[in-house]
Amino acid sequence: MSDGTVLEGDAGTTLFALSVTLGAASGKAVTVTYGSSNLSAVAPGDYAAAAGQLTFDPGTVSRTIPLTIVGDLVREIDEQLTVTLSAPVNATLPHLRWRRQSSKWPAKHTAS
C-alpha cells in the first residue's frame, strides 16, 4: 500500500485515495478484502469507516481504496487509523496495514 500526506481541513470532508499495488501483474483475477480500524483517529468524527473488496482484473496491478477524512477546527496532534488487507485470492499479502496520520499542520503518512 502507498503512503502519502493529507491535511484534514477545517470543515467538510477530504477524499484520500490509498493505492494498493500488486508486486507483479497476474494472469488471474486477484481479490483482497480491506477494512479500516481506529487508532487515535476515531470514526465517524475523524474519518468514515471503510470496508470492502478490491478486484484486480488480469493484468491490472493497481487499485485504490477511498478514505473519507473529516475536517474540524480542533487543534490536535497527528491522528492515525489502520487499513488492513485480508483474505487474498490468487495473491499473498506481505504488507498488511497502513496507518494514516492527520493534523491541522503538516502531516505524515507511515506504512507499517
C-alpha positions as CSV (number, residue, x, y, z in Angstrom):
1,M,0.0,0.0,0.0
2,S,1.1,3.5,-0.6
3,D,1.8,6.3,1.8
4,G,1.1,10.0,1.4
5,T,0.2,13.2,3.1
6,V,-3.3,14.6,3.8
7,L,-4.4,17.6,5.7
8,E,-7.9,17.1,7.1
9,G,-9.0,20.7,6.7
10,D,-11.3,22.8,8.9
11,A,-14.6,21.5,7.7
12,G,-16.3,19.1,5.3
13,T,-14.5,16.0,4.1
14,T,-11.4,15.3,2.0
15,L,-11.1,12.1,-0.1
16,F,-7.8,10.2,0.1
17,A,-7.1,7.5,-2.5
18,L,-5.0,4.9,-0.8
19,S,-3.1,3.0,-3.5
20,V,-2.8,-0.8,-3.4
21,T,-0.4,-2.3,-5.8
22,L,0.4,-5.9,-6.7
23,G,4.0,-6.9,-6.8
24,A,3.5,-8.1,-10.4
25,A,0.7,-8.5,-12.9
26,S,-1.3,-11.7,-12.6
27,G,-3.0,-13.7,-15.4
28,K,-5.9,-14.4,-13.0
29,A,-8.3,-12.0,-11.2
30,V,-7.0,-11.1,-7.8
31,T,-9.2,-10.0,-4.9
32,V,-8.5,-8.7,-1.4
33,T,-10.7,-7.6,1.4
34,Y,-10.0,-4.3,3.2
35,G,-11.2,-2.6,6.4
36,S,-10.3,0.4,8.5
37,S,-9.9,0.5,12.2
38,N,-9.4,3.2,14.8
39,L,-6.2,4.1,16.4
40,S,-6.0,7.7,17.6
41,A,-8.3,8.8,14.8
42,V,-11.9,7.6,15.6
43,A,-14.7,7.0,13.1
44,P,-17.0,8.8,12.4
45,G,-15.6,12.0,13.9
46,D,-12.2,11.9,12.2
47,Y,-12.8,9.6,9.2
48,A,-15.6,7.5,7.7
49,A,-15.1,3.8,8.4
50,A,-14.2,1.9,5.2
51,A,-14.6,-1.7,4.3
52,G,-14.9,-3.6,1.1
53,Q,-13.2,-5.7,-1.5
54,L,-10.8,-4.8,-4.3
55,T,-10.7,-6.8,-7.5
56,F,-7.7,-6.6,-9.8
57,D,-8.6,-7.8,-13.3
58,P,-6.0,-10.0,-15.0
59,G,-3.0,-7.7,-15.9
60,T,-4.1,-4.9,-13.6
61,V,-1.6,-4.1,-10.9
62,S,-3.0,-1.1,-9.0
63,R,-6.3,-0.2,-7.4
64,T,-7.4,2.4,-4.8
65,I,-9.2,2.4,-1.5
66,P,-11.2,5.6,-1.0
67,L,-10.9,7.0,2.5
68,T,-13.0,10.0,3.6
69,I,-11.3,12.2,6.1
70,V,-13.5,14.5,8.2
71,G,-12.3,18.1,8.9
72,D,-12.8,20.1,12.1
73,L,-11.5,23.2,13.9
74,V,-10.0,21.3,16.8
75,R,-6.2,21.8,17.2
76,E,-4.9,18.3,17.7
77,I,-1.9,16.1,17.4
78,D,-1.4,13.8,14.4
79,E,-4.1,11.1,14.4
80,Q,-3.8,7.6,13.0
81,L,-6.0,4.9,11.6
82,T,-5.2,1.5,10.2
83,V,-6.3,-0.1,7.0
84,T,-5.9,-3.9,7.0
85,L,-5.9,-6.2,3.9
86,S,-7.1,-9.8,4.3
87,A,-8.5,-12.8,2.5
88,P,-6.4,-12.6,-0.7
89,V,-7.5,-14.8,-3.6
90,N,-4.7,-15.6,-6.2
91,A,-2.2,-13.5,-4.3
92,T,-0.3,-13.3,-1.0
93,L,-0.1,-10.3,1.4
94,P,3.4,-9.5,2.6
95,H,2.4,-6.0,3.9
96,L,-1.0,-5.9,5.7
97,R,-1.6,-2.5,7.3
98,W,-1.4,1.2,6.5
99,R,-1.6,4.0,9.1
100,R,-2.8,7.5,8.4
101,Q,-1.7,10.5,10.4
102,S,-3.7,13.7,10.2
103,S,-3.4,17.1,11.8
104,K,-4.1,20.7,11.2
105,W,-0.5,21.2,10.4
106,P,1.7,19.2,8.0
107,A,1.0,15.6,8.5
108,K,2.9,12.4,7.5
109,H,1.8,9.0,6.5
110,T,3.7,6.0,7.5
111,A,3.3,2.5,6.2
112,S,3.7,-0.2,8.8
